[in-house]
């Protein structure tokens, strides 16, 4: 049975034109281009890696 592939650019994030931010292939997720920006495009946690990682995970929800 072929693996189903779904491409997703989550709402509220930047919308790239050259790639897809999330690809689901079967039960596996692949992420690309994730940055610590909010829905306004503002960088969250400048100089604070932990805050930036939290923002990336928030963006992926």
Phi, psi and omega per residue, in radians:
X1 nan 2.285 -3.139
X2 -1.176 2.584 3.097
X3 -1.353 2.315 3.086
X4 -1.381 2.303 -3.138
X5 -2.010 2.270 3.118
X6 -2.193 2.287 3.110
X7 -1.879 2.323 -3.040
X8 -2.373 2.338 2.910
X9 -2.046 1.790 -3.026
X10 -0.999 2.463 3.059
X11 -1.073 2.553 3.111
X12 1.493 0.007 3.091
X13 -2.008 2.947 3.078
X14 -1.064 2.547 -3.094
X15 -1.893 1.631 -3.106
X16 -1.181 2.685 3.130
X17 -1.783 -0.340 -3.030
X18 -1.768 -0.119 -3.116
X19 -2.755 3.010 3.089
X20 -1.890 2.373 -3.086
X21 -1.228 -0.610 -3.113
X22 -2.354 2.328 3.029
X23 -2.191 2.225 3.054
X24 -1.844 2.090 3.091
X25 -2.084 1.793 -3.031
X26 1.147 -2.125 3.139
X27 -1.758 0.147 -3.094
X28 -1.848 2.377 3.074
X29 -1.888 2.396 3.062
X30 -2.090 2.294 -3.103
X31 -2.007 2.533 3.086
X32 -2.543 2.581 2.993
X33 1.159 0.466 -3.132
X34 -1.421 2.250 3.124
X35 -2.280 2.841 -3.070
X36 -1.553 1.026 3.084
X37 -2.012 2.607 3.100
X38 -1.543 -3.050 -3.082
X39 -1.148 -0.282 3.084
X40 -1.574 -0.045 -3.117
X41 1.476 0.201 -3.133
X42 -1.512 2.378 3.082
X43 -1.189 2.293 3.109
X44 -1.849 2.288 3.036
X45 1.358 0.702 3.117
X46 -0.942 2.154 -3.136
X47 1.371 0.074 -3.092
X48 -2.196 1.640 -3.072
X49 -0.990 -0.732 -3.122
X50 -1.054 -0.796 3.123
X51 -1.120 -0.655 3.127
X52 -1.154 -0.745 3.116
X53 -1.108 -0.729 3.099
X54 -1.031 -0.734 -3.140
X55 -1.140 -0.714 3.093
X56 -1.024 -0.805 3.124
X57 -1.117 -0.655 3.072
X58 -1.069 -0.728 3.139
X59 -1.117 -0.504 -3.100
X60 -1.444 -0.232 -3.114
X61 -1.119 nan nan
